[in-house]
Every structure is written in structure tokens, then in C-alpha cells.
Amino acid sequence: MFRKKVLLSTAVVMAFLGGRESAEAQTSAGKPKKEKENLTEKFANVSPKLTADNANPLLDFMFTADPTAVEYNGRIYVYATNDHQQYEHVGKDGKNSYEHIHTLVMMSTEDMVNWTYHGLIDTAKLAPWSQNSWAPSITSRLESDGKTHFYLYYSNSGVGSAVLTSTSPVGPWSDPLGKNIVDRTVPGVDCEAPFDPGVVIDDQGTGWLSFGGGTPKTKYMPDNSRIVKLGADMISLASDVVKIPAPYFFEASDLNFINGTWAYTYNTSWEQRTEWPYTNKDKPTQCSMSYMTTKTPLDPDSWTYRDNYFKNTGDVGVGPLTNNHTHLFKFKGKYYIAYHAMYLQDYFGTKGGFRNVGIEEMQVDEENVNIQMGKATFKGPSQINPLNPFVLQQAETTGGTSGQVQFEADGNVGNMVAKGKADKQCLMVRGADFGKKLPSKFEARVKGKGRIEVYLNNLKGKAVVSIIADGKDWITLSKKIEQKIDKGTANIYFVFNGKDFLFDEWKFID
């Protein structure tokens, strides 16, 4: 069983922490018959998402955890702990004890199944005074300068919570304080680990920050959960720090504001539920997610325990037992929950406790602020609108990949490019709309010596189009499509290879 623990020292609180291939085969009549070979057999490794119609995890080429989300310009942006940084440091035989994580991961979507990877927020560079960066929480607000400002809070190891700001959801980010916004030097922060911040802005434009963790005072009432009102600048405190009496609290504080009500969500502990004073509410299962509500958040007595709303992913057969960290959000009229599970450990050949972010649709009664029970799955959410293949799309937008594809930053902040290897790699996007028109050409922005072959719906047969590149500078190449394409919705597979070959953007042309 994998769990996060908090260790104390005098100054530091840390957590355990392609082209087509053919083969000759003899028919019963003795005549040779050509059989098309499945190109997935050619890849160095194949993600479960490439061969299944699953939307989880969101990114299948790296480990991510502890998600948060914010909407901007018709997209939902998700931010996460970079478990992959720990994995890269300790290797597949190592453990996820979190101490080597100094970056946060950015990704976004407009359809809930194709995710654009925007790269990393380097907290070690932005805030060199800090230790680690885990469990981000983000919100945004239109400010008097006419710009939307983003406020990203994160765990500075277990010693406190820090904040970064930006006027873009992908940065550049800056450190406005040069210190934690909350830690044990702040009066009222009398918990060992004032980490796992959760932020929300209410209907009056006021910000609120929850946080907490550490050794419990008692099993039933650990007394480690806290909330504070934020100042108008979102980087100062405007009230006393007060307690939230959260039963069996462990970590993973988060906040929502629904119908004039503050909803506080948290991860419950691994402790046995030996004490439970409620007769009309079930005990939360071990290390699951629960929520509480209030209309007066600075009054500890006003908080009401409501229910358990998301069981441990290990209890529902999605990976082994693990801690969790969720964020409830609304996007295009539907509620979703972002969380993490150990989806990809077998794919990466590890049992070290490395996690991945997934998303599920949730049912929320806004009038009564009731969050119905959700369940982790591999299937994940449905695609809410088709992908438009006739507008410029990023190579770092994927619904599945092979070969543990790598990306690197290039050009504008938040732009990533896919890196070629000697082995064939594959990027796939789901649900592209060819229903109204069919393309005559395909174009891609590339750099270096390599090849891209494009397939629709599967990797069998001949590529729809193939582009060969051989140049030292970025160039947009186009190629006429000679294969017949059927009208309808299709998954698009980009099979590419070439050492030092880079793939940035693509689109079809009618």
C-alpha cells in the first residue's frame, strides 16, 4: 500500500515522502497472399491508450499527479505534480518519495480526450528558495488592467504553500513573494505540514485558501485542516487562519464555490473508522475523498460533513491502492473530477508508486450542493466536440502515443515539439471531423531529417500521406493526398522517426 507520509526536521518538512509492411503467406490453394502487418508491433513500446478507446490517463508518456484545473478561452487547463521527474531520477526500480520533484506539469484540452502538453513550470528556477513543488491549485480573475491573471498555489515540500502568478495560463510565471504565502511562521498555522493548498474565488471576487496536513491530534479529528481569506491581491492574507473540523482528514485540501456555498474536499486517512458520530451518513472508506460545506467559512462550527464522493482508485480496480488528490470543476455545462491513479506503472516497467492524472464526469446537484459518488475508470470522459483537422493543430496534442514519446520546449512559452528517435514513434488524436469535407493535402511543420506517415482509424494498410524532411531549419512541408478517405469521424495516427527529427504542427487542407 502506497501512501504519503510527512517527516519533520528542525527546518524542513518533507514527504516520503511505419510505412506499410507486408508478409507472404500461403493460402490453401498454394498461392501467395499479402497480409498487412499491424504497425504497433514495430514500436519500441505501446501505450494502453494507443490500442484502446480510453481517455485515461490524460497524458500517457509521463507520470503526473495531484491535479488542479482552470478554464480559459474555451479550454480547460490542468496542472499537476511532475511524478515523472522523480521517476527519471530514481529509475524504474526506485520509489516515488517525491523529494526530487521541482517542476509542475501543464496541459489543456477543448474536447476532454485530446490533450495538449504545454511543458513544465520550473519552480526550482522561479523560486530557488523553495524545496519541492507538489499539488498545485489554480484560479484566475479578470483584473483592473483588463487582463486575466492566474494565481497558482503549490506545496513547497511539506513546509508551506507558495504562489506563482502569470497573465497567461501557460506562463511565463513569476514568484511575487519570494517566500511561502502560508507556513508555520504565520499565526494560526498550527499544523505540521501547511501544504496541499486549495484555492477558490467566491461570487464577490474574494479569494480563499485551504491547506493542511501532518501528524493527527486524534484519529477521528486530526485537527490539521485550515482555511484563510486572501487579500485583494491574492498573494496576501486578509483574515485569521481558522480550522475546518474535517473527520479523518489526511491531506489534499481543495475548495469549490457552488450556489453561495463553500465546498471543501479532502483525502481521508488510512486509519480504521473506529469512531463515527453520524447515524445518517456512512463512514468514508479508507483513503477516499470526502467533502464538507458551509456558508460562513471562517466559523469552524458552521462546517457540515456531507459525504464521501470518490473511493480509493485501488478499491475500484484502477491500479493499486494509493493516496489521492482531486479537483472538481465545471466545463461546458458538465461537472468533472480530476484525480490520479497508477495507470501506467506496467507500461513503464515500475512498481515504485508513480501516478497519472485521470478525469471522470460527475453529477452535482448545484441547488443543494450535493456531490454524487464518482468512480475512477480507464474509459474516462466522452469527447464533447470533434477535433477540427483543417485548422493548425499541435504535435503535442495527443489522445494516445507509442514508444514513450518525448517532447521538448521550442519557440513560444507553452509550445512543445515531438522528438524523433531511430525507432518509429506514434502520436494519435481522437475524433477528427472529416464529415463535412475531405482534404486534398496534408502539411506539417518539421525540422531535421525524418519521415512522417499519416494513417486514419488504424495502422494497417498504406499511409494516407507520407512526408519526408531533410533540413536544418524549421520548414512547413505539404503533400498531396492520393489515398481515398471516407467521410466521417476518424482517429489520426502520425507515425514518425528520425534521430534529432522534430515535429511541431500539422493540418489538413481541403
ZAZA-537982 format. One line per 5 residues: for each residue x, y, z of C-alpha. Coordinates in nm, 3 decimals, always signed. Each point is the difference from the previous one (the first is absolute). Layout:
N
X Y Z  ...
END
This chain:
510
+0.000 +0.000 +0.000  +0.144 +0.330 -0.108  -0.052 +0.311 +0.205  +0.147 +0.343 +0.054  +0.154 +0.061 +0.341
+0.132 +0.323 +0.144  +0.338 +0.009 +0.171  +0.110 +0.285 +0.225  +0.341 +0.155 +0.065  +0.102 +0.326 +0.162
-0.044 +0.202 -0.316  -0.147 -0.232 -0.259  -0.318 -0.198 -0.037  +0.031 -0.250 -0.285  -0.231 -0.269 -0.126
+0.108 -0.355 -0.065  -0.028 +0.086 -0.048  -0.214 -0.839 -4.158  -0.069 -0.004 -0.345  -0.177 -0.320 -0.097
+0.163 -0.335 +0.063  -0.120 -0.322 -0.169  +0.074 -0.368 +0.040  -0.045 -0.289 -0.237  -0.235 -0.276 +0.113
-0.123 -0.309 -0.180  -0.374 -0.046 -0.050  -0.162 -0.342 -0.012  +0.020 +0.023 -0.380  +0.376 +0.040 +0.022
+0.001 +0.355 -0.132  +0.180 +0.277 +0.189  -0.219 +0.248 +0.183  +0.116 +0.336 +0.130  -0.085 +0.073 +0.361
+0.032 +0.346 +0.148  +0.199 +0.013 +0.318  -0.125 +0.197 +0.300  +0.249 +0.280 +0.049  -0.048 +0.000 +0.375
+0.231 -0.300 -0.004  +0.271 +0.227 -0.139  +0.003 +0.243 +0.290  +0.246 -0.022 +0.286  -0.290 +0.017 +0.245
-0.375 +0.046 -0.032  -0.208 +0.198 +0.247  -0.329 -0.163 +0.103  -0.175 +0.313 -0.129  +0.126 -0.054 -0.354
-0.182 -0.330 -0.043  -0.308 +0.067 +0.214  -0.278 +0.256 -0.013  +0.089 +0.139 +0.344  +0.037 +0.364 +0.098
+0.194 -0.068 +0.322  +0.265 +0.084 +0.093  +0.010 +0.345 -0.159  +0.367 -0.023 -0.100  +0.142 -0.346 -0.065
+0.365 +0.090 -0.055  +0.084 +0.125 +0.351  -0.110 -0.032 +0.363  -0.218 +0.276 +0.149  -0.199 +0.041 +0.323
-0.197 +0.234 +0.233  -0.196 +0.187 -0.269  -0.165 +0.340 +0.000  -0.178 +0.180 -0.284  -0.112 +0.338 -0.132
-0.203 +0.097 -0.307  +0.120 +0.262 -0.247  -0.120 +0.088 -0.351  -0.197 -0.320 -0.051  +0.271 -0.233 +0.126
+0.054 -0.169 +0.333  +0.359 +0.021 +0.125  +0.121 -0.269 +0.240  +0.311 +0.029 +0.218  +0.162 -0.288 +0.186
+0.286 -0.125 +0.212  +0.281 -0.130 -0.223  +0.038 -0.356 +0.127  +0.204 -0.065 -0.313  +0.284 +0.214 +0.133
+0.027 -0.235 +0.297  -0.021 -0.302 -0.230  +0.277 +0.131 -0.223  +0.221 +0.059 +0.305  -0.047 -0.334 +0.176
-0.076 -0.226 -0.297  -0.253 -0.277 -0.041  +0.129 -0.185 +0.306  -0.019 +0.311 +0.220  -0.281 +0.134 +0.218
-0.218 +0.306 -0.033  +0.101 +0.176 +0.318  -0.051 +0.344 -0.161  +0.326 +0.164 +0.105  +0.134 +0.047 -0.354
-0.308 +0.182 -0.134  +0.069 +0.368 -0.080  -0.235 +0.061 -0.294  -0.373 +0.008 -0.072  -0.166 -0.132 -0.317
-0.236 +0.200 -0.228  -0.254 -0.142 -0.247  -0.330 +0.109 -0.155  -0.294 -0.122 -0.207  -0.312 +0.124 -0.172
-0.163 -0.340 -0.047  +0.100 -0.206 +0.311  +0.181 -0.276 -0.193  +0.276 +0.174 -0.199  +0.248 +0.170 +0.232
+0.259 +0.261 -0.091  +0.317 -0.030 +0.206  +0.131 +0.349 +0.082  +0.315 -0.108 +0.180  +0.127 +0.073 +0.349
+0.002 +0.281 +0.254  +0.352 +0.000 +0.142  -0.058 +0.098 +0.361  +0.364 -0.062 +0.089  +0.097 +0.279 -0.241
-0.294 +0.231 +0.075  +0.019 -0.038 +0.378  +0.350 -0.124 +0.084  -0.070 +0.055 +0.370  -0.263 -0.276 -0.010
+0.056 -0.374 +0.041  -0.246 -0.208 -0.201  -0.316 +0.064 -0.199  -0.303 -0.222 +0.044  -0.378 +0.017 -0.019
-0.080 +0.328 -0.178  -0.329 +0.189 +0.023  -0.092 +0.274 -0.247  -0.259 +0.271 -0.050  -0.031 +0.305 -0.223
-0.165 +0.341 +0.007  -0.042 +0.289 -0.241  +0.190 +0.289 +0.159  -0.018 +0.378 -0.040  +0.272 -0.002 -0.267
-0.242 -0.182 -0.228  +0.200 -0.323 +0.013  -0.089 -0.336 +0.147  +0.247 -0.077 +0.279  +0.077 -0.356 +0.104
+0.090 -0.085 +0.359  +0.169 -0.337 +0.045  +0.056 -0.128 +0.354  +0.209 -0.310 +0.071  +0.153 -0.202 +0.282
+0.354 +0.107 +0.081  +0.089 -0.346 +0.122  -0.183 -0.040 +0.330  +0.122 +0.325 +0.153  -0.260 +0.229 -0.154
-0.184 +0.117 -0.308  +0.141 +0.238 -0.260  -0.158 +0.197 -0.285  +0.088 +0.088 -0.360  -0.177 +0.248 -0.227
-0.041 +0.051 -0.373  -0.222 +0.175 -0.253  -0.006 -0.312 -0.218  -0.107 -0.353 +0.097  +0.332 -0.134 -0.130
+0.229 +0.274 +0.132  +0.248 +0.148 +0.022  -0.044 -0.035 +0.375  +0.151 +0.214 +0.274  +0.047 -0.023 +0.375
-0.163 +0.312 +0.151  +0.088 -0.063 +0.365  +0.339 -0.166 +0.021  -0.134 -0.204 +0.291  -0.292 -0.225 +0.094
-0.344 +0.156 +0.016  -0.075 -0.231 +0.294  +0.235 -0.193 +0.224  +0.049 -0.053 +0.372  +0.126 +0.355 +0.052
-0.354 +0.126 -0.070  -0.216 +0.029 +0.316  -0.269 -0.264 +0.010  +0.186 -0.243 -0.223  +0.042 -0.252 +0.279
+0.019 -0.313 -0.214  +0.322 -0.179 -0.086  -0.037 +0.011 -0.377  -0.188 +0.305 -0.135  +0.012 -0.135 -0.352
-0.244 -0.124 -0.271  -0.158 +0.341 -0.056  -0.346 +0.028 -0.151  -0.121 +0.337 -0.131  -0.336 +0.138 -0.111
-0.144 +0.343 -0.081  -0.357 +0.058 +0.122  -0.283 +0.192 -0.168  +0.123 +0.325 +0.156  +0.345 -0.038 -0.158
+0.165 -0.092 +0.331  +0.266 -0.270 +0.011  +0.018 -0.279 +0.257  +0.282 -0.244 +0.070  -0.022 -0.334 +0.181
+0.297 -0.217 +0.096  +0.134 -0.237 +0.264  +0.151 -0.333 +0.097  +0.231 -0.170 +0.246  -0.019 -0.219 +0.307
-0.363 -0.032 +0.115  -0.108 +0.117 +0.345  -0.248 -0.288 +0.012  -0.095 -0.261 -0.259  -0.356 +0.124 -0.038
+0.076 +0.373 +0.011  +0.358 +0.057 -0.117  -0.042 +0.380 +0.042  +0.236 +0.080 -0.287  -0.232 +0.166 -0.252
+0.005 +0.380 -0.036  -0.159 +0.280 -0.206  +0.078 +0.370 -0.039  -0.140 +0.291 -0.200  +0.239 +0.144 -0.257
+0.069 +0.369 -0.051  -0.118 +0.189 -0.307  +0.340 -0.064 -0.162  -0.044 -0.380 +0.045  +0.351 -0.024 +0.142
-0.065 +0.126 +0.355  -0.221 -0.115 +0.289  -0.306 +0.200 +0.104  -0.132 -0.197 +0.301  +0.102 -0.221 +0.284
+0.085 -0.357 -0.088  -0.285 -0.219 +0.125  -0.061 -0.372 +0.034  -0.223 -0.221 -0.210  -0.116 -0.294 +0.218
+0.049 -0.268 -0.266  -0.053 -0.359 +0.124  +0.286 -0.238 -0.077  +0.179 +0.274 -0.192  +0.328 -0.101 -0.166
+0.096 +0.247 -0.277  -0.103 +0.135 -0.344  -0.204 +0.305 +0.099  -0.201 +0.165 -0.275  -0.283 +0.253 -0.030
-0.301 +0.063 -0.224  -0.264 +0.271 +0.019  -0.344 -0.123 -0.109  -0.330 +0.186 +0.041  +0.122 +0.228 +0.278
+0.162 -0.289 +0.185  +0.363 -0.091 +0.062  +0.068 -0.367 -0.067  +0.320 -0.134 +0.157  +0.135 -0.331 -0.130
+0.280 -0.211 +0.147  +0.169 -0.339 +0.007  -0.088 -0.207 +0.306  +0.259 -0.195 +0.198  +0.093 -0.368 -0.007
-0.120 -0.041 +0.360  -0.273 -0.245 +0.097  -0.332 +0.181 +0.054  -0.030 -0.096 +0.365  -0.188 +0.318 +0.090
-0.294 +0.137 -0.198  -0.268 +0.220 +0.162  -0.235 +0.017 -0.300  -0.296 -0.236 -0.030  -0.127 +0.141 -0.330
+0.334 +0.008 -0.187  +0.221 -0.291 -0.093  +0.358 -0.015 +0.117  +0.242 +0.100 -0.276  +0.204 -0.292 -0.126
+0.375 +0.007 +0.065  +0.204 +0.256 -0.192  -0.296 +0.121 -0.202  -0.133 +0.347 -0.080  -0.258 +0.177 +0.217
-0.155 +0.346 +0.006  -0.141 +0.257 +0.241  -0.204 +0.317 -0.059  -0.068 +0.335 +0.165  -0.132 +0.348 -0.073
+0.233 +0.159 +0.259  +0.348 -0.147 -0.058  +0.172 +0.189 +0.284  -0.234 -0.156 +0.259  +0.135 -0.348 +0.081
-0.329 -0.109 +0.155  -0.188 +0.074 -0.323  +0.170 -0.270 -0.206  -0.217 -0.307 -0.067  +0.139 -0.337 -0.102
-0.199 -0.107 -0.306  +0.127 -0.326 -0.144  +0.266 -0.209 -0.168  -0.003 +0.071 -0.377  +0.291 -0.194 -0.153
+0.143 -0.330 +0.121  +0.363 -0.105 -0.010  +0.091 -0.092 -0.357  +0.139 -0.331 +0.128  -0.341 -0.084 +0.146
-0.160 +0.021 -0.345  +0.266 -0.190 -0.193  +0.186 +0.289 -0.159  +0.357 -0.069 +0.107  +0.119 -0.073 +0.354
-0.106 +0.185 +0.314  +0.143 +0.350 +0.013  -0.060 +0.340 +0.151  -0.203 +0.239 -0.212  -0.044 +0.367 -0.071
-0.304 +0.123 -0.191  -0.138 +0.315 -0.154  -0.366 +0.046 -0.089  -0.067 +0.236 -0.291  -0.269 +0.096 -0.246
+0.073 +0.020 -0.373  -0.246 +0.059 -0.283  -0.299 -0.071 +0.221  +0.127 -0.322 +0.159  +0.174 -0.075 +0.327
+0.321 -0.203 +0.000  +0.244 -0.126 +0.259  +0.374 -0.009 -0.062  +0.192 -0.251 +0.214  +0.292 -0.240 -0.026
+0.049 -0.378 -0.017  +0.290 -0.231 -0.081  -0.106 -0.059 -0.360  +0.337 -0.035 -0.171  +0.238 -0.178 +0.235
+0.000 -0.323 -0.206  +0.055 +0.201 -0.321  +0.309 +0.158 +0.152  +0.110 -0.322 +0.171  -0.013 +0.130 +0.355
-0.179 -0.068 +0.329  +0.139 +0.308 +0.173  -0.327 +0.182 +0.067  -0.006 +0.234 -0.301  -0.335 +0.157 -0.083
-0.197 +0.142 -0.292  -0.282 +0.252 -0.024  -0.340 -0.119 -0.119  -0.339 +0.169 -0.032  -0.360 -0.118 +0.049
-0.333 +0.168 -0.059  -0.184 +0.074 +0.328  -0.358 +0.071 +0.100  -0.044 +0.305 +0.223  -0.330 +0.132 +0.137
+0.086 +0.370 -0.001  -0.314 +0.110 +0.183  +0.074 -0.217 +0.303  +0.377 -0.024 -0.059  -0.009 -0.379 -0.006
+0.296 -0.172 -0.166  -0.102 -0.349 -0.106  +0.241 -0.292 +0.023  +0.244 -0.021 -0.290  +0.216 -0.290 -0.109
+0.346 -0.026 -0.153  +0.012 -0.177 -0.338  +0.231 -0.063 -0.291  -0.273 +0.110 -0.239  -0.015 +0.358 +0.130
-0.214 +0.279 -0.146  -0.163 +0.010 -0.342  +0.121 +0.232 -0.275  -0.223 +0.307 +0.020  +0.078 +0.139 -0.345
+0.192 -0.132 -0.302  +0.353 +0.107 -0.078  +0.029 +0.227 -0.305  +0.280 -0.137 -0.221  -0.023 +0.297 -0.238
+0.141 +0.251 +0.251  +0.356 +0.006 +0.128  +0.048 -0.267 +0.267  +0.296 -0.058 +0.227  +0.204 -0.320 -0.016
-0.004 +0.003 +0.380  -0.379 -0.043 -0.009  -0.061 -0.373 +0.048  -0.265 -0.255 +0.087  +0.257 -0.281 +0.015
+0.366 -0.062 -0.082  +0.259 -0.273 -0.044  +0.360 -0.044 +0.097  -0.023 +0.230 +0.302  +0.030 +0.297 -0.234
+0.206 +0.294 +0.117  -0.069 +0.370 -0.047  +0.214 +0.310 +0.040  -0.076 +0.370 +0.031  +0.047 +0.208 -0.314
-0.108 +0.350 -0.098  -0.275 +0.174 +0.194  -0.063 -0.073 +0.367  -0.218 -0.309 +0.033  +0.087 -0.141 -0.344
+0.150 -0.347 -0.016  +0.124 -0.208 -0.294  +0.015 -0.378 -0.039  +0.348 -0.149 -0.024  +0.080 -0.273 -0.247
+0.203 -0.310 +0.078  +0.159 -0.272 -0.208  -0.300 -0.218 +0.090  -0.338 +0.085 -0.142  -0.218 +0.208 +0.230
-0.372 +0.062 -0.016  -0.224 +0.290 +0.097  -0.376 -0.047 -0.020  -0.290 +0.246 +0.026  -0.360 -0.109 +0.045
-0.321 +0.096 -0.172  +0.115 +0.218 -0.290  -0.291 +0.129 -0.208  +0.012 -0.087 -0.370  -0.379 -0.006 -0.023
-0.058 +0.324 -0.189  +0.301 +0.008 -0.230  +0.297 -0.208 -0.105  +0.361 +0.120 -0.026  +0.212 +0.027 -0.312
+0.330 +0.072 +0.177  +0.178 -0.052 +0.331  +0.264 +0.231 +0.142  +0.235 -0.018 +0.298  +0.256 +0.229 +0.158
+0.317 -0.200 +0.052  +0.373 +0.030 +0.052  +0.287 -0.241 -0.066  +0.019 -0.327 -0.190  -0.299 -0.227 +0.040
-0.327 -0.134 -0.128  -0.368 +0.034 +0.098  -0.265 -0.244 -0.120  -0.367 +0.073 +0.067  -0.265 -0.269 +0.054
-0.373 +0.026 +0.067  -0.191 -0.224 +0.244  +0.274 -0.266 +0.029  +0.359 -0.073 -0.084  -0.070 -0.264 -0.263
+0.035 +0.047 -0.372  +0.163 +0.279 -0.189  +0.053 +0.343 +0.151  -0.239 +0.270 -0.114  +0.296 +0.228 -0.056
+0.374 -0.003 +0.070  +0.235 +0.294 +0.046  +0.380 -0.022 -0.014  +0.206 +0.280 +0.151  +0.369 +0.081 -0.018
+0.083 +0.349 +0.119  +0.183 +0.178 +0.279  -0.265 +0.269 +0.049  -0.370 -0.006 +0.073  -0.203 -0.041 -0.318
-0.364 -0.067 -0.085  -0.029 -0.282 -0.252  -0.319 -0.100 -0.182  -0.093 -0.309 -0.197  -0.295 -0.090 -0.220
-0.226 -0.274 +0.134  -0.041 -0.278 -0.250  -0.176 -0.260 +0.214  -0.380 -0.007 +0.024  -0.139 +0.135 +0.328
-0.349 -0.086 +0.117  -0.221 +0.269 +0.143  -0.062 -0.013 +0.373  +0.187 +0.021 +0.328  +0.344 -0.159 +0.020
+0.293 -0.048 +0.231  +0.321 +0.130 -0.159  +0.333 -0.179 +0.054  +0.330 +0.174 -0.071  +0.283 -0.253 -0.029
+0.337 +0.173 -0.007  +0.367 -0.069 +0.053  +0.340 +0.155 -0.051  +0.267 +0.074 +0.256  -0.004 +0.373 +0.088
-0.316 +0.038 -0.210  -0.254 +0.247 +0.145  -0.373 +0.021 -0.072  -0.188 +0.315 +0.102  -0.334 +0.054 -0.177
-0.232 -0.151 -0.260  -0.327 +0.050 -0.186  -0.199 -0.131 -0.292  -0.092 +0.229 -0.289  -0.324 -0.037 -0.200
END
